[in-house]
Amino acid sequence: MGIVVNIVSDPKDGNVAMCESRYRLKRKKEAEQIARDNVCRIFEDVENLNDELEAKKRKLDRWSKELNKCEALTEREGQNFDEEKKMLENSYSPFFLASFVMQDQRQIQWTVHKRRFGQPIMKF
């Protein structure tokens, strides 16, 4: 009778084992699908981040070019200003000195006249 019981109980054990196997296989496939979805999501995130990085690099390159243009323009303007200043210093320096001397002379004349007559010179 023991053998018959084992034979009769084997189909149940086989069904239970087969159900457990199917359940484990189903869970394994679900876990694999979740892992695949996560990997795809990670790759998409990496691709999006790379795209954002490239866009920011292009924006920085544009800003750099604009800054270089402004810097070159400023440098040229500074050189032009220095050249004009040197030209003015070289060509008009006697006139500038004379104007300073004239201003000093006027100031002295005004002071002397005020001391002498007590009133400033009338200007025309």
Secondary structure, DSSP 4 states (H G I P E B T S, - for coil): -HHHHHHHHHHHHHHHHHHHHHHHHHHHHHHHHHHHHHHHHHHHHHHHHHHHHHHHHHHHHHHHHHHHHHHHHHHHHHHHHHHHHHHHHHHHHHHHHHHHHHHHHHHHHHHHHHHHHSSPPPP-
